[in-house]
């Protein structure tokens, strides 16, 4: 395991690039945290910054529209991780996107100027 990963990383930017085109899926002020623990566990959560509060007191009691907004503006998952060369593998145990549970999410990475940068152009 690479000791450089261990700690809490705050998301600074998330952009997608296709050629010269750059998009910011949830805006330039997207928020998130990525945590790597020395015991081999990891967790990540990313959300759109300007999410509206629910009228309901509980996320389980929200309207259909409010519940839909969760899926459209927030993603989180956790599990274990391993590192091989310039790739980190997130072995997903829990996820807000059920299709990822039991999968390995592969991310290319580099460390640059005390930042962790992934191939998805997430800067932590």
C-alpha positions as CSV (number, residue, x, y, z in Angstrom):
1,X,0.0,0.0,0.0
2,X,1.3,3.5,-0.8
3,X,1.6,5.6,2.3
4,X,1.1,8.7,0.2
5,X,-2.6,7.8,-0.1
6,X,-3.3,7.6,3.6
7,X,-5.4,10.5,5.0
8,X,-8.4,12.6,4.1
9,X,-8.5,14.3,0.7
10,X,-10.8,17.3,0.1
11,X,-12.2,17.5,-3.5
12,X,-10.9,20.7,-5.2
13,X,-12.2,20.1,-8.7
14,X,-14.0,17.6,-10.9
15,X,-13.9,18.1,-14.6
16,X,-14.4,15.8,-17.6
17,X,-12.3,16.4,-20.7
18,X,-13.0,15.2,-24.3
19,X,-10.4,16.7,-26.5
20,X,-10.6,20.5,-26.0
21,X,-14.0,20.3,-24.4
22,X,-14.1,20.6,-20.6
23,X,-17.3,20.1,-18.5
24,X,-18.1,20.3,-14.8
25,X,-20.9,17.8,-14.3
26,X,-22.0,19.3,-10.9
27,X,-20.5,22.8,-11.3
28,X,-17.1,24.2,-10.4
29,X,-18.1,24.3,-6.7
30,X,-18.6,20.5,-6.4
31,X,-17.9,19.1,-2.9
32,X,-16.4,15.9,-1.7
33,X,-14.1,13.9,0.4
34,X,-12.0,10.8,-0.2
35,X,-10.6,8.9,2.8
36,X,-7.9,6.3,2.7
37,X,-7.2,4.5,6.0
38,X,-3.9,2.7,6.8
39,X,-5.9,-0.5,7.5
40,X,-6.8,-0.7,3.8
41,X,-10.3,0.8,3.8
42,X,-11.5,3.7,1.8
43,X,-14.6,5.9,1.5
44,X,-15.6,8.6,-1.0
45,X,-18.6,11.0,-1.2
46,X,-19.2,13.7,-3.8
47,X,-22.1,16.1,-4.1
48,X,-23.4,19.0,-6.0
49,X,-22.8,22.1,-3.8
50,X,-26.2,23.8,-4.2
51,X,-28.5,20.9,-3.2
52,X,-31.9,22.0,-1.9
53,X,-33.1,20.8,1.6
54,X,-36.0,18.4,1.8
55,X,-39.4,19.5,3.2
56,X,-39.4,16.2,5.1
57,X,-37.5,15.6,8.3
58,X,-36.0,12.3,7.0
59,X,-34.6,11.3,3.7
60,X,-36.9,8.2,3.8
61,X,-39.9,10.5,4.0
62,X,-39.0,12.8,1.2
63,X,-41.2,13.3,-1.9
64,X,-40.4,11.3,-5.1
65,X,-38.7,14.4,-6.5
66,X,-36.6,15.0,-3.4
67,X,-35.5,11.3,-3.4
68,X,-34.7,11.5,-7.1
69,X,-32.5,14.6,-6.4
70,X,-30.3,12.4,-4.2
71,X,-29.4,10.1,-7.1
72,X,-28.8,13.1,-9.4
73,X,-26.6,15.1,-7.1
74,X,-24.8,12.8,-4.7
75,X,-22.6,9.6,-5.0
76,X,-20.9,7.7,-2.2
77,X,-19.2,4.4,-1.8
78,X,-16.8,2.6,0.5
79,X,-14.7,-0.6,0.7
80,X,-11.1,-1.6,0.6
81,X,-8.4,-0.4,-1.8
82,X,-5.1,-1.6,-3.3
83,X,-2.5,0.1,-5.3
84,X,-0.5,-1.2,-8.3
85,X,1.9,1.1,-10.1
86,X,-0.1,4.2,-11.1
87,X,-3.5,2.6,-10.5
88,X,-5.6,2.4,-7.4
89,X,-8.4,-0.1,-7.1
90,X,-11.4,0.6,-5.0
91,X,-13.0,-2.8,-4.0
92,X,-16.6,-1.6,-3.5
93,X,-18.5,-3.0,-0.5
94,X,-21.2,-0.3,-0.1
95,X,-22.4,2.2,-2.7
96,X,-25.2,4.7,-3.4
97,X,-25.1,3.2,-6.9
98,X,-26.0,-0.5,-6.4
99,X,-24.3,-1.6,-9.6
100,X,-20.9,-0.9,-8.1
101,X,-21.3,-3.2,-5.1
102,X,-18.9,-6.1,-5.4
103,X,-17.0,-4.4,-8.3
104,X,-13.5,-3.0,-8.5
105,X,-13.4,0.6,-9.6
106,X,-10.0,1.2,-11.2
107,X,-8.6,4.8,-11.1
108,X,-5.4,6.0,-12.7
109,X,-3.7,8.5,-10.4
110,X,-0.7,10.8,-10.0
111,X,0.5,12.9,-7.1
112,X,1.4,16.5,-8.1
113,X,2.2,19.4,-5.9
114,X,0.7,17.7,-2.8
115,X,-2.5,16.9,-4.7
116,X,-3.9,13.5,-5.7
117,X,-5.2,13.6,-9.3
118,X,-7.2,10.8,-10.9
119,X,-7.8,10.0,-14.6
120,X,-11.4,11.2,-14.1
121,X,-9.8,14.6,-13.5
122,X,-10.7,14.7,-9.9
123,X,-8.3,16.8,-7.9
124,X,-8.0,16.1,-4.2
